Amino acid sequence: MPAVERNGKGPMFGLSAADVARRVAFFVAIVAVWELLGRMKLWPEYLFPSPSGVARALMLGIEDRTFVLGIAGSLRRLVAGYAIATIVGLVIGVLLARVRWLAETLGLLVMGLQALPSICWLPLALLWFGLSETAILFVVVMGAVLSIAQATQDGVHNTPPIYTRAARNLGAEGLQLYTSVIFPAALPSIVTGMKLGWSFAWRSLMAGELLYTLPGLGHLLMMGRELNDMSQVVAVMVVIITLGLVTDRFVFGIWERRVRRKWGLGR
């Protein structure tokens, strides 16, 4: 059996039995109220589906592999775009933090573009690349790269100068200085930026897939709307929320807690 900390919480997720029970009760109450409203027939089924109707749509989508293919297609585009955005964002962030004239020029542009909703990149992507996977990939990259770049810039810029001076006194220069000192010191900020970038990449992907006809969760959302099948629409939304929670909890959440604990920033 896993060890339990003194406060009664598990070592991995920091949740006690009371925390779990409270959260389960909260979501059970939401589903119960939702089911009650559905049974009262205040709105037509195609406008306000019941949880049981959404569950049937979800099971049907899994059985005929519609949702499986949609999840696979969306995740493939998401991972590809996010990987490109991470590499580009890290490079841009380091350059902005270390090169003053770039921070005063390109840095202002990055800050301004970050306020631009990712959906605004879609018309430009369609004009440049047409209705293709490349257009969606471009939107995903632009949706995630700016937050990663700015978080990396902040993390590198806020690295205590005494760290770099001490490393240089010990003979660290060039790439070794970054890999051994600067990047580890900036890692908590970088992880936060990557977490935000993943969320923005999801939103950008869904915006692009609403116009795309190949397998994807965004396309399934559009098909449900065109068929007046609100059960399918809500079922796809549940799939998207579940994927987001799983990624946040079991990937970024664990990584972020370990980094913060190692750097003495939290339990």
N, C-alpha and C positions, 0 to 999 in steps of 0.2 A: 504494500500500500504506500502511496506517496506521502512524504512527510508533510506535516501541517505546521505552519508558523505559529508563533505565540499568540498572534491576534486571531487565530482560528481560520485564517484564509489559506487557500491553496497556494503553493509556491509558483505555479505557472501563471495563473490569471488573476490572482489577488481577490478572489470572490469567496465569500463565506456561504454557508448553506442558506442563511437568511437572505443574502443578496440574490442568490439564484431563485429562491422561492418568491421574492418580491418581483423580480423581473418576469418570471413565468406567470404569476398572478396578473400582472399588468397586461400582458399580451393576450392571456385567456379572456380577460374582461373586454378587451377591444374586440376580439373575435366574437364574443357572445353578444355584445351590443350590435355589431355588424350583422350577425345572423338574425337577431330580433328585428332589426329594421328591414332586412330582406324579406322575412316572413310576413311583415305587416303590409307588403305590396304598396308602399307609398309611391314608388316609382316603377316603371316597367323594368323587366329583367335585363333588357339590352342597355339600360341606363345605369342601373344599380344592381349588379349581380350579388348573390349571396355568397358567403364563404364556401358553401357546398358546391355551388356552380363553378366557382374559381378552382376548387380542388378537382372537380371533374375535368375542367379544361386543362389543368396542369397534368393530370394523369394521362389524358388523351394525347397531349403533346409529347409526353415522354414515351408512351407506347408506340406511337407512329414515328418516333425519332425526329419530329419537327423541332422540338425544343433542344434536343441533343445536337442536331446539326446547327441550329441557331447559336447555341452557346459556343460550339467549337469554332464557328466562323467568326463570331465577335471576339472571342479571346485571342484568336490568331492575329487579327488586325490590331487588337489592343496591345498585345505583347510586343509586336513588331514596332508599332509607333512609339510605345513607351520606351523601348530599348533605345531607339534613335534619339528620342527626346532627352533621355538620361545622359547619354554620352555628350550630346551637343550642349545640354544645360550645364553639365559639370565643367566643360571646357570654357564656355562663356563666363560662368560664374568665377572661375579662377582668374581669367584674364581681367575681368572687371575689378576684382579685388586687388590685383597686383600691378595693373597698369593704369596710372592715374588719368591719362588723357582719354583712355577708353571708358573709364567710369564717368567722366564728364561729358561724353558724347553718346556712345552706345548705351551706357547705363541709363541715361534719361529716356532713350527710345524704349529700352526694355521695360522700364517702370511705366511708361505711358501705354505700351501695348498690353501690359498685364491687366489694365482696366478694361480692355476690349473683350467682350464676350466671345467665346470660341466660335459660336454660330456665325459670327460676322466674317470668319475666314472661309465659310462654305461657298459663297458666290464667287470669290476669287479663285478658290480651288477648282470649281467647276469650269471657269473660263480658261484656266491654265491647263488642266489635265482632263477635262471632260468628265462625264459621269462614269468614273472608274474607281478601282480600289486605290489607285495612287492619290486621287483627290481625297478620299477618306483618310488615308494615311497621313497626308499633309495636314488635315484638320486636327487629327489626333496629336501629331507632333507639336503643332503650334499651340494646342490647348494645354500641353504639359510642360513644354520646354521653358517657358518664362518663369514659372514658379520655382522650378528646380534651379535655374540660373540665379535667380535672386536669393534663394536660400543658401546656395553655395557661396555666393558673393558675401553675404552677411556672415556666414560661418568662418570663411577664410579671413575676412577683414577683421573679425573680432577675436582672432587667435592672439593670445597675449604675446607681445613682442619679446618677453623674456624667454619664451619657449624657443623662438627662432634664434635668438642670440646665443642661448646655451647650446643649441644644436650646431651652430656654426663654430663655436669654440671647440666642440668635440669633433669637428671635421666634416660635418654634414653639409653638402652643397647640392645644388641642382635638383634632379629628380628625387634623390634620397631625402632631401629636406622636406619635400612635399609628401612623399609616401610614409615617412617615419614620424613627422611632426605636424605639419599643417593639416593634412587630411584627417588624421585621427582626432586632432583638436576640434576640427570643424564638423566632425561626423554627426553629433546630435542635431545640428541645424540642417545638415544635408539630408538626414533621414526624414526630418519633418517636411522638407521641401519635396522629397520623393513621394512621401505619403500624399501630400496635396496634389502633386503632379499626377498621381494615379487616379485620384478622384476627378480631376479636370479632364484627364484622358478618357475616362468613362463617359462623361457628359458630352465631350466632343464626338466620340464614336457614335453615340446614340443619335446625335443631331445629323451626322453624315449618313447613317444607315437608314434613316427615315426616307431617304430618296433613292436607296439602292435596292436592287432586286435580287441580289445573291443572298444565300442563307446568312441570317444575322438576327439578333434580337430586335434591333430597330425596325427591320423589315417586318418581323412578326407583329410588332406594335401597329404598324401601318396597315397590315392585312386585317388585323382585328378591328380597326376603326372602319375600314372600307366595308367590312362584312357586318357592321353593327354588332360585333361579338365582343361585348365589354368584358365577358368572362375571360376571354383570351388576353385582352389588353391588361387586365389586372393580374392575370397569371404570369405574364411576361414581366410586369413590374415587380412581382414577388420574386421571380428568378433573379432579376437585376439587383434587387435589394439584398437577397441572400448571398449572391456572389460578392457584393460589396462588403457585407458584414464578415463573411468568411475570410476574405483577403485582409481586411483591416485587423481582424482579431488574431488570425493564425499566421500572418506574414509580417505586416508592418507593425502590428501591436506588440508581438513578441520581440521583434528586432529592436523596436524603439525602447521598450522597457529594459532590455539587456544593455543597450548602449547607454541609456541614462543611468542605470545602476552601476555600470563599469566606470562611468565618468563622475560618479558621486553626485548625480543630479536628482536622484529620487530613489525610492525603494524598488 
